[in-house]
Amino acid sequence: MTRREFGQHCGLARALELVGERWAMLIIRELLVRPCRYTDLIEGLPGIPTNMLSTRLKELEQAGIVERRIASAPQRGVVYAVTEHGRSLEPALIALAVWGNTRLNEQQPTDLVPPSSLVISMRARFNREAAGGMSAVWEIRVPETVLHAVVTDGQLTAGIGPAPSKPDLVVTVPGEVVPTFRNVLEAIAAGKVELTGRRSLAGAFTRVFTPQQQALSVSARTV
């Protein structure tokens, strides 16, 4: 497959040459959340042809955005991961996701909400100012997915899977809630979730994941 070149001395054109092909940014989304085996990517990106996945991974490797690593114990084999150069794409990917969220159509029954998308939503919505001086560990259980969010002195680590240490609060979201991150926050605020642990951290969770611009807007309306 021949990669397109725009013939322009422009940063945007060059970026699109490297990551603008179909499925490329979704592969990067998966790998920004955690290193993946080839089979993990197939599972997380239903509908991607295997030959296209192989091609995109090869292209991203050649561009220095993705690399192969030996899986850490107890796993074995090879995983794909973003390089430092690839990780620097996260702010751009988050900005695109936020922009795209404003143009989403109504969710269809067949539409998947990937766990990686929920993690990216957490990172996108994280309000560093609201989290200042806070340290807490949350585990969020939504149907078929477990996520974690760890705030340490105002810094966020969010990912797929159980919390890396004992969670301060476990939030279990009922099956009738469509598992978008906005819906999860609304379910917490409405008291429609099961809480195990420090229940006071439920309110803190919604504050920490309300973007600063929204928090300022709410404050302005209140005043």
Buried (B, 14 or more C-beta within 10 A) or exposed (E): EEEEEEEEEEEEBBEBBBBBBEBBBBBBBBBBBBBBBBEBBBEBBEEBEEEBBEBBBEBBBEBEBBBEEEEEEEEEEEBBBBBEEBBEBBEEBBEBBBEEBEEEEEEEEEEEBBBBBBBBBBBBBBBEEBBEEBEBBBBBBBEEBBBBBBBEEBEBEBBBEEBEEEBBBBBBBEEEBBBBBEBBBEBBBEEBBEBEBBEEBBEBBBEBBBBEEEBEEEEEEEE
